[in-house]
Amino acid sequence: MPEPRTLTGWGRTSPTAARVADAPATGDAAAAVEAFVAAAGERGVLARGLGRSYGDAAQNSGGDVLDMTTLDRIVDIDLQRHEAVVEAGVDLDRIMRAVVPLGLWPMVTPGTRYVTVGGAIGSDVHGKNHHRDGTFGAHVRSIEMVTPALGRLVLTPESHPDEFWATTGGMGLTGIVHRATIELMPIETSAIRVDGWRTDDLDQTMSLMAERDHEYRYSVAWIDCLARGASLGRSIVEFGEHARRDELPPGKRSASRALRFNPRDHMPAPPWVPSGLLNRFTVAAFNELWYRKARRRREGHLVAAPAYFHPLDMVDGWNRIYGARGFLQYQFVLPDGEEAVLRRIIEELVEQRAASFLAVLKRFGPSNPGPLSFPSPGWTLALDLPVSFGSLADLLDRTDEQVVEAGGRIYLAKDSRLRPDLLEAMYPQLGRWREVRDRMDPQHVMSSDLMRRLPALSGPLAGAGASTPRRRGTP
Ligand SMILES: Cc1cc2nc3c(=O)[nH]c(=O)nc-3n(C[C@H](O)[C@H](O)[C@H](O)COP(=O)(O)OP(=O)(O)OC[C@H]3O[C@@H](n4cnc5c(N)ncnc54)[C@H](O)[C@@H]3O)c2cc1C
């Protein structure tokens, strides 16, 4: 029996202890996972990937956790079908290093390569191409998993639509994925061609994104969240495409050079960084410098894929620069037509001087059938906020209420503090998800700190509803 180990999410808030076992790297992985699930104690079991979810989704206080990162083989790459069969603990970094030289790229990558395939399925992650390609789960061709009640399953969206979509975005609560087949896209180079604009305010930022994002596979705006008044919402908007071979300088067009992918990350965050280095003043100075540095318009700029998609991966352990108390990442989505609410929320954050080092605005396209999948059509804003900021809890509670009233929701993979009674209003299909989960795991053997914190994930909250803001349009 392993000794309890303290686990946190990437935001380093809410540490809790669990017995952590490694998934066996050799032998019959499905049988080992099955035995692990069958031996669950009272506090249940949970799979954990690289712990890049920001809150408590990959923690199971007092219970058992299976560290999947030892199950990290790439089993097969099919160049004709553009797909890879992988074990669930392999991360996107490893997959990219294997497939990019072959001219392939994962259909969806979040802002870090250090996520496992199991974690990407559990959170149904999205990237800068959601408006075009949807989520990671939309490109999973099959899932092999172990469930507490139904045993081993091989799920495809066609064979088991309910179980497949309950698992995709199901935050690890339907069972443990040990293998998956994922779709890849063909690419000619490992470079991204970027067209960038510096905008003056939020209206310009949003119009540019709404008008032009359909022309590009990738789109994102980095908002200067400290600019106020007439400059509120000024941003750097970047649209990107995988560069073609003939767009590279002539000396770099050979297949081996064009598809080179060897990011050298791991520049350590300096150990001398004082706790709370990121405060209102340093963040303001950084944002000002970074905004001024950008040209008003820059087209056809070639950028290496890691720098475009995963700039934060270059600094090892960057999450420590927020100081010992950690930080919250807060991400919500608002439907199209609710731009005024987005503006109000940004205004309030700016007004309250809630320093955000990173504020990222993206467009989402259509949702997928996953009842707990976060993306829905509209605008999504992601912010980093140090927990040392004074009235953060009140500020975010108020923001949640505006989000839910406008028909939006927050992202569970990033959450660590949502008021429990708001979950059901944010995820109207939660009841349907619970029905499917209850077929897969009626005893709630799969459990997590997230689930205990938000009891609506287990079952209806007694007495909920009285103070719950209604979604617009609901009777
Ligand atoms: C710098 C940074 C940038 C990010 N950018 C984005 C972004 O752009 N878009 C986005 O969507 N997310 C983003 N994220 C969040 C991240 O992609 C997700 O939290 C992802 O789930 C983390 O994967 P992981 O392997 O670390 O999983 P963990 O954090 O370990 O686990 C996440 C969830 O998946 C479950 N899970 C893990 N493995 C399995 C398995 N084998 N079977 C069943 N369930 C499993 C866990 O139980 C847990 O509920 C970002 C995170 C960071 C740190």
The ligand as an ORCA input file, in Angstrom:
! r2SCAN-3c Opt
* xyz 0 1
  C      -0.022     26.350    -19.078
  C      -1.346     25.669    -19.247
  C      -2.098     25.989    -20.350
  C      -3.334     25.352    -20.552
  N      -4.047     25.687    -21.661
  C      -5.224     25.077    -21.887
  C      -5.959     25.349    -23.076
  O      -5.547     26.152    -23.918
  N      -7.121     24.673    -23.279
  C      -7.590     23.746    -22.374
  O      -8.636     23.149    -22.623
  N      -6.921     23.474    -21.233
  C      -5.754     24.118    -20.976
  N      -5.050     23.826    -19.838
  C      -5.614     22.831    -18.900
  C      -5.150     21.411    -19.248
  O      -5.106     21.216    -20.641
  C      -6.142     20.391    -18.678
  O      -6.335     20.608    -17.311
  C      -5.715     18.933    -18.893
  O      -6.756     18.111    -18.463
  C      -4.460     18.577    -18.110
  O      -4.030     17.266    -18.469
  P      -3.252     16.362    -17.412
  O      -2.673     15.193    -18.112
  O      -2.304     17.207    -16.637
  O      -4.458     15.876    -16.517
  P      -4.713     16.036    -14.949
  O      -4.704     17.492    -14.591
  O      -3.822     15.145    -14.200
  O      -6.224     15.503    -14.881
  C      -7.292     16.259    -15.449
  C      -8.589     15.453    -15.354
  O      -8.515     14.333    -16.248
  C      -8.717     13.113    -15.531
  N      -7.835     12.094    -16.098
  C      -6.491     12.157    -16.241
  N      -6.047     11.012    -16.795
  C      -7.119     10.225    -16.984
  C      -7.300      8.907    -17.502
  N      -6.274      8.183    -17.939
  N      -8.549      8.391    -17.527
  C      -9.619      9.116    -17.102
  N      -9.498     10.369    -16.612
  C      -8.265     10.914    -16.552
  C      -8.375     13.448    -14.084
  O      -9.053     12.577    -13.190
  C      -8.836     14.886    -13.973
  O     -10.209     14.953    -13.699
  C      -3.818     24.409    -19.603
  C      -3.052     24.110    -18.472
  C      -1.828     24.728    -18.290
  C      -1.013     24.390    -17.084
*
